[in-house]
Amino acid sequence: TSLSLCLCVLVVIAVVVLVLLLLLAVILRYMYKHKGTYHTNEAKGTEFAETADAALRGDPALQDAMDESKKEYFI
């Protein structure tokens, strides 16, 4: 009975260690795959515009909202 109890304890410890190693491997793989990913919701093509006004002028979502006579600049 003592040998059986000891064997059960060792099996439980081995399973816990294996689960922890598997979890560590999954976390490391996830971190490696998603390293350096940064997603923004900026309009495509705005990185080549010379000014912020030029970038916003080409954005189809802001075509109705823009009025050339009223420009605001925030410092």
N, C-alpha and C positions, 0 to 999 in steps of 0.2 A: 504493500500500500504506500509506503514511503517512497519507493522507487517510482510508482505510478504518479504520485502527486508531484514529484520533482520533474518527471517527464512532461506532465501537463503544463507546469509553470514554464519550462524551457520552450515548449511549443508556442505558448501564448506570447512569450517575450520575442521569439523569432518572428512570429506573424506581425507583431507590432512594429518591430524594426523594419521588416520588409515593406509594410504599408507606409511607414515614414520615409523610407528611401524612394519608394515609388512616387509619393507626393512631392518630395524634393525634386525628383527628376522632371515631373510634369511642370512644376513651378519654374524651374530653370529653363526648360524648353520654351515655355510661354514668354518668359522675360527675354530670351534670346531672339525669338521670332518677332516680338513687338518692340525691339530696341530702336529708339529713334523715330518712331512713328508719331507724327503730330498732324492732326487733321484740322483744317480750318474751313470756315464756310464762306471764304472770300470768293468773289467772282473769278472765273478763269480768265487769264490773259491780263490781269491787272498788274502783274509784276513787271511788265514791259512798258507801262505808261510812264510818261515823263513827269506828270504831276498828279496829285490826287484828284483834281477836277477832271483831267482827261480819263482817269481810270473810272470815275463814277459816271461820266458821260456815256460810256459804252455799256454800262450795266442795264440790261433790259428791265430789271425789277424797279429801277429808279427813274425810268424815262418820263413817267407821268408826274412824278413828285418834284422834278428839278425845274427851277425857274432861273434863267440866266441873270436876271436883274437882281436877284436876292442871293448873294453868296455870303456864307458865314465862315469865318476862320476862327478856330480855337487855338489858343497858344498854351 
